[in-house]
Amino acid sequence: MADYAFRLYIFGQTARSQAAVSNLRVLCEAHLPSRYEIEVIDTAERPDLAEEARILATPTVVRLLPRPLLRVIGDLSDHCRAATVLGLPGDLLSERSP
């Protein structure tokens, strides 16, 4: 089992959705190599799951593990801010956004 688990809610295969998927993978590889799981849910295909999780905007990433649950809305392009809000370990001050 992974130390960190994320669920990323997207809507369709848009550029913004793909950027969110890519940015989350980059963040996880930089801060949690081999210690994470990512589940991507397309709310266009599974609106029931978005409603159940009370997702009001996409893309939204939810950190499921470790607790508490944390959420970030957006494509995660501001890596430093996203890493801080998601509580990722490491030296966040030296990180630069692409």
C-alpha positions in Angstrom: 0.0 0.0 0.0 1.2 3.5 -0.8 1.9 6.1 1.8 0.0 8.7 -0.2 -3.2 8.3 -2.3 -4.7 10.9 -4.5 -8.0 11.0 -6.5 -8.0 13.5 -9.4 -11.3 14.6 -10.8 -11.3 15.9 -14.4 -13.9 16.6 -17.0 -13.1 15.0 -20.4 -9.7 14.9 -22.1 -9.2 18.6 -22.3 -5.8 20.4 -22.2 -6.5 21.5 -18.7 -7.4 18.0 -17.6 -4.3 16.6 -19.1 -2.2 19.3 -17.5 -3.6 18.4 -14.1 -2.8 14.8 -14.6 0.8 15.6 -15.8 1.4 18.1 -13.0 0.2 15.7 -10.3 2.5 13.0 -11.6 5.5 15.4 -11.7 4.7 16.5 -8.1 4.4 13.0 -6.8 7.6 11.8 -8.6 9.5 14.7 -7.2 8.2 14.4 -3.6 7.0 10.8 -3.2 8.9 8.5 -5.6 7.3 5.0 -5.5 5.2 6.0 -2.5 2.0 7.2 -4.1 -1.1 6.1 -6.0 -3.2 8.2 -8.3 -6.8 7.5 -9.4 -8.2 9.6 -12.2 -11.9 10.0 -12.4 -13.5 11.6 -15.5 -16.6 13.3 -14.2 -18.1 13.3 -17.7 -18.2 9.5 -17.5 -18.8 9.2 -13.7 -20.9 12.1 -12.5 -22.2 10.0 -9.6 -18.7 9.8 -8.1 -18.2 13.6 -8.5 -21.6 14.2 -6.8 -20.8 11.7 -4.0 -17.5 13.5 -3.3 -19.1 17.0 -3.7 -16.8 18.0 -6.5 -18.0 21.4 -7.7 -15.2 22.3 -10.1 -12.6 20.4 -12.2 -9.8 19.6 -12.1 -9.8 18.9 -8.4 -7.3 16.7 -6.6 -8.2 15.1 -3.3 -5.4 13.7 -1.0 -7.0 10.6 0.5 -4.0 9.4 2.4 -2.5 10.3 4.8 -5.5 11.8 6.6 -6.9 14.5 6.8 -8.4 14.8 3.4 -7.0 17.8 1.5 -8.2 19.4 -1.8 -6.7 21.5 -4.5 -8.8 22.9 -7.4 -7.0 23.7 -10.6 -4.4 22.3 -12.9 -1.6 22.3 -10.3 0.6 24.4 -12.5 1.9 26.3 -9.4 3.9 23.3 -8.1 5.1 25.0 -5.0 1.6 26.0 -3.9 0.1 22.7 -4.8 2.8 20.7 -2.9 2.3 22.9 0.1 -1.5 22.6 0.2 -1.3 18.8 -0.4 1.2 18.5 2.4 3.9 16.9 0.4 7.3 16.3 2.1 10.5 17.9 0.9 12.1 21.3 0.4 9.2 23.3 -1.0 11.0 26.6 -0.9 13.6 25.6 -3.5 11.0 24.2 -5.9 10.3 26.2 -9.0 7.1 26.0 -11.2 7.7 25.2 -14.9 
